[in-house]
């Protein structure tokens, strides 16, 4: 196994000691893992991709990837107080990433089962309330055709128009 020597300043020694403890005593593995991540992020950045972090699933766990935003669309249904926000990204591998974010939905109904309207917001009368929590999903597609039926047509047109553009265009000026 090759041997590399690195020199650590006295001021940086505590972080190396902490990294070794967190890595279970294997400082070499911790450094290699950190360098892999650093190289991956920096190469993506040089290619014009951003590091994207979104929340998905129950509890909103964080998911991270390198990509470039191609389009965003927000919808609200007239029959619902819930908003849907669709964001489409192109990842470094050329795949398309759809992040759908749905806001929480709150409803108020009167004793007859009809929408309570402003009385519900003020708490007047016999009103029942319900809510549906916010939710987010992340889906990955190999092609634009696979994505087409999953997003609003207006967003698809926007994404299709910019899908083949390079993330970074170098100008010779």
Sine and cosine of phi, psi and omega as CSV:
sin_phi,cos_phi,sin_psi,cos_psi,sin_omega,cos_omega
0.00,0.00,0.77,-0.64,0.00,-1.00
-0.89,0.45,0.46,-0.89,-0.03,-1.00
-0.87,-0.49,0.80,-0.60,0.06,-1.00
-0.88,-0.48,0.65,-0.76,0.04,-1.00
-0.94,-0.33,0.78,-0.63,0.10,-1.00
-0.87,-0.49,0.52,-0.85,-0.01,-1.00
-0.96,-0.28,0.74,-0.67,-0.07,-1.00
-0.89,-0.46,0.77,-0.63,0.03,-1.00
-0.94,0.33,0.39,-0.92,0.01,-1.00
-0.85,0.53,-0.59,0.81,-0.01,-1.00
-0.93,0.37,-0.46,0.89,-0.02,-1.00
-1.00,-0.03,-0.16,0.99,-0.06,-1.00
-0.85,0.53,-0.64,0.77,0.02,-1.00
-0.86,0.51,-0.60,0.80,-0.01,-1.00
-0.95,0.32,-0.56,0.83,0.07,-1.00
-0.92,0.39,-0.66,0.75,0.04,-1.00
-0.89,0.45,-0.67,0.75,0.01,-1.00
-0.91,0.41,-0.66,0.75,0.03,-1.00
-0.88,0.48,-0.65,0.76,0.02,-1.00
-0.91,0.42,-0.65,0.76,0.02,-1.00
-0.91,0.41,-0.69,0.72,0.00,-1.00
-0.90,0.43,-0.57,0.83,-0.03,-1.00
-0.99,0.10,0.17,0.99,0.03,-1.00
0.96,0.29,0.47,0.89,0.04,-1.00
1.00,-0.09,-0.13,0.99,-0.05,-1.00
-0.97,-0.23,1.00,0.09,-0.02,-1.00
-0.90,0.43,-0.59,0.81,0.01,-1.00
-0.86,0.51,-0.69,0.73,0.01,-1.00
-0.91,0.41,-0.63,0.78,0.01,-1.00
-0.91,0.42,-0.67,0.74,0.00,-1.00
-0.92,0.40,-0.68,0.73,0.00,-1.00
-0.89,0.45,-0.67,0.74,0.01,-1.00
-0.90,0.44,-0.69,0.72,0.01,-1.00
-0.90,0.43,-0.64,0.77,0.00,-1.00
-0.93,0.37,-0.62,0.78,0.06,-1.00
-0.86,0.51,-0.72,0.69,-0.01,-1.00
-0.90,0.43,-0.69,0.72,0.00,-1.00
-0.87,0.49,-0.72,0.69,-0.01,-1.00
-0.90,0.44,-0.69,0.72,-0.01,-1.00
-0.87,0.49,-0.73,0.68,-0.02,-1.00
-0.91,0.41,-0.70,0.71,-0.04,-1.00
-0.93,0.38,-0.64,0.77,0.06,-1.00
-0.89,0.45,-0.67,0.75,0.05,-1.00
-0.88,0.47,-0.67,0.74,0.01,-1.00
-0.89,0.46,-0.66,0.75,0.02,-1.00
-0.92,0.40,-0.46,0.89,0.05,-1.00
-0.99,0.11,-0.04,1.00,0.05,-1.00
0.99,-0.13,0.14,0.99,-0.01,-1.00
-0.99,-0.10,0.59,-0.81,0.04,-1.00
-0.99,-0.13,0.38,-0.92,0.14,-0.99
-1.00,0.09,0.90,-0.45,-0.07,-1.00
-0.96,-0.27,0.76,-0.65,0.09,-1.00
-0.82,-0.57,0.83,-0.55,0.01,-1.00
-0.77,-0.64,0.34,-0.94,0.07,-1.00
-0.98,-0.17,0.66,-0.75,0.03,-1.00
-0.64,-0.77,0.40,-0.92,0.12,-0.99
0.95,0.30,0.02,-1.00,0.03,-1.00
-0.90,0.44,0.70,-0.71,-0.03,-1.00
0.99,0.12,-0.19,0.98,0.08,-1.00
0.91,0.42,0.80,0.60,0.05,-1.00
-0.91,0.40,0.50,-0.87,-0.05,-1.00
-1.00,0.02,0.66,-0.75,0.05,-1.00
-0.80,-0.59,0.68,-0.73,-0.07,-1.00
-0.79,-0.61,0.63,-0.78,0.06,-1.00
-0.41,-0.91,0.21,-0.98,0.09,-1.00
-0.99,-0.14,0.76,-0.64,-0.02,-1.00
-0.23,-0.97,0.03,-1.00,0.07,-1.00
-0.75,-0.66,0.73,-0.69,-0.02,-1.00
-0.95,0.32,0.82,-0.58,0.02,-1.00
-0.99,-0.17,-0.46,0.89,-0.01,-1.00
-0.04,-1.00,0.38,-0.93,-0.03,-1.00
-0.62,-0.79,0.64,-0.77,-0.03,-1.00
-0.58,-0.81,0.69,-0.72,0.04,-1.00
-0.89,-0.46,0.68,-0.73,0.00,-1.00
-0.82,-0.57,0.57,-0.82,0.19,-0.98
-0.70,-0.72,0.74,-0.67,0.02,-1.00
-1.00,0.08,0.61,-0.79,0.02,-1.00
-0.93,0.35,-0.35,0.93,0.00,-1.00
-1.00,-0.05,0.06,1.00,-0.08,-1.00
-0.62,-0.79,0.45,-0.90,0.07,-1.00
-1.00,-0.09,0.20,0.98,-0.07,-1.00
-1.00,-0.09,0.69,-0.73,0.08,-1.00
-0.97,-0.23,0.56,-0.83,0.13,-0.99
-0.87,-0.49,0.76,-0.65,0.06,-1.00
-0.87,-0.49,0.85,-0.53,0.02,-1.00
-0.96,-0.27,0.76,-0.65,0.09,-1.00
-0.80,-0.60,0.77,-0.63,0.01,-1.00
-0.90,-0.43,0.78,-0.63,0.01,-1.00
-0.87,-0.50,0.43,-0.90,0.22,-0.98
-0.96,-0.27,0.82,-0.57,0.01,-1.00
-0.99,0.12,0.15,-0.99,-0.02,-1.00
-0.89,0.46,-0.46,0.89,-0.02,-1.00
-1.00,0.06,0.00,1.00,0.01,-1.00
1.00,-0.05,-0.05,1.00,0.03,-1.00
-0.98,0.19,0.31,-0.95,0.00,-1.00
-0.96,-0.29,0.72,-0.69,-0.06,-1.00
-0.91,-0.42,0.82,-0.57,0.03,-1.00
-0.94,-0.33,0.88,-0.47,0.11,-0.99
-0.95,-0.32,0.87,-0.49,0.02,-1.00
-0.93,-0.37,0.82,-0.57,-0.05,-1.00
-0.88,-0.47,0.88,-0.48,0.01,-1.00
-0.93,-0.36,0.78,-0.63,-0.01,-1.00
-0.96,0.27,0.24,-0.97,0.09,-1.00
-0.90,0.44,0.46,-0.89,0.00,-1.00
-0.84,-0.54,0.77,-0.64,0.00,-1.00
-0.86,-0.50,0.70,-0.71,0.05,-1.00
-0.74,-0.67,0.49,-0.87,0.07,-1.00
-0.74,-0.68,0.78,-0.62,0.02,-1.00
-0.81,-0.58,0.50,-0.87,0.01,-1.00
-1.00,0.06,-0.09,-1.00,-0.06,-1.00
-0.89,0.47,-0.41,0.91,0.00,-1.00
-1.00,0.00,0.01,1.00,0.00,-1.00
1.00,0.09,0.21,0.98,0.01,-1.00
-0.99,-0.11,0.40,-0.92,0.06,-1.00
-0.83,0.56,0.73,-0.68,-0.08,-1.00
-0.98,0.22,-0.29,0.96,0.03,-1.00
0.88,0.48,-0.60,-0.80,-0.07,-1.00
-0.91,0.41,-0.47,0.88,0.03,-1.00
-0.89,0.45,-0.60,0.80,0.03,-1.00
-0.90,0.43,-0.64,0.77,0.01,-1.00
-0.93,0.37,-0.48,0.87,0.02,-1.00
-1.00,-0.02,-0.18,0.98,0.00,-1.00
0.97,0.23,0.46,0.89,-0.02,-1.00
-1.00,-0.05,0.74,-0.68,0.06,-1.00
1.00,0.08,-0.18,-0.98,-0.02,-1.00
-1.00,0.06,1.00,-0.10,-0.11,-0.99
-0.84,-0.54,0.68,-0.73,0.10,-0.99
-0.94,-0.35,0.59,-0.81,-0.04,-1.00
-0.86,-0.51,0.54,-0.84,0.11,-0.99
-0.60,-0.80,0.31,-0.95,0.04,-1.00
-0.52,-0.86,0.45,-0.89,0.11,-0.99
-0.86,-0.52,0.77,-0.63,-0.08,-1.00
-0.93,0.36,0.34,-0.94,0.10,-1.00
-0.90,0.43,0.46,-0.89,0.03,-1.00
-0.50,-0.87,0.49,-0.87,0.03,-1.00
-0.67,-0.74,0.56,-0.83,0.04,-1.00
-0.75,-0.66,0.34,-0.94,0.06,-1.00
-0.70,-0.71,0.81,-0.59,0.02,-1.00
-0.78,-0.63,0.56,-0.83,-0.01,-1.00
-0.88,-0.47,0.73,-0.69,-0.03,-1.00
-0.82,-0.58,0.60,-0.80,0.01,-1.00
-0.98,0.20,-0.43,0.90,-0.08,-1.00
-0.59,-0.80,0.26,-0.97,0.07,-1.00
-0.91,0.42,-0.58,0.81,0.00,-1.00
-0.87,0.49,-0.63,0.78,0.03,-1.00
-0.92,0.39,-0.51,0.86,-0.04,-1.00
-0.98,0.20,-0.48,0.88,-0.17,-0.99
-0.74,0.67,-0.76,0.65,-0.09,-1.00
-0.99,0.15,-0.03,1.00,-0.06,-1.00
-0.99,-0.17,-0.14,0.99,-0.06,-1.00
-0.73,-0.68,0.33,-0.94,0.05,-1.00
-0.86,0.50,0.57,-0.82,-0.04,-1.00
-0.83,0.56,-0.61,0.79,-0.01,-1.00
-0.89,0.45,-0.64,0.77,0.03,-1.00
-0.93,0.36,-0.64,0.77,0.02,-1.00
-0.85,0.52,-0.71,0.71,0.02,-1.00
-0.87,0.49,-0.66,0.75,0.02,-1.00
-0.89,0.45,-0.73,0.69,-0.04,-1.00
-0.93,0.38,-0.70,0.71,-0.02,-1.00
-0.88,0.48,-0.55,0.84,0.00,-1.00
-0.95,0.31,-0.34,0.94,-0.04,-1.00
-0.86,-0.51,0.06,1.00,-0.11,-0.99
-0.91,0.42,-0.53,0.85,-0.07,-1.00
-0.99,-0.14,0.06,1.00,0.05,-1.00
-0.96,0.28,0.60,-0.80,0.03,-1.00
-0.93,0.36,0.49,-0.87,0.01,-1.00
-0.91,0.41,-0.55,0.83,0.03,-1.00
-0.72,-0.69,0.74,-0.68,0.08,-1.00
-0.90,-0.43,0.87,-0.49,0.00,-1.00
-1.00,0.07,0.84,-0.54,0.01,-1.00
-0.99,-0.16,0.66,-0.75,0.03,-1.00
-0.98,-0.20,0.98,0.19,-0.02,-1.00
-0.84,-0.54,0.00,0.00,0.00,0.00
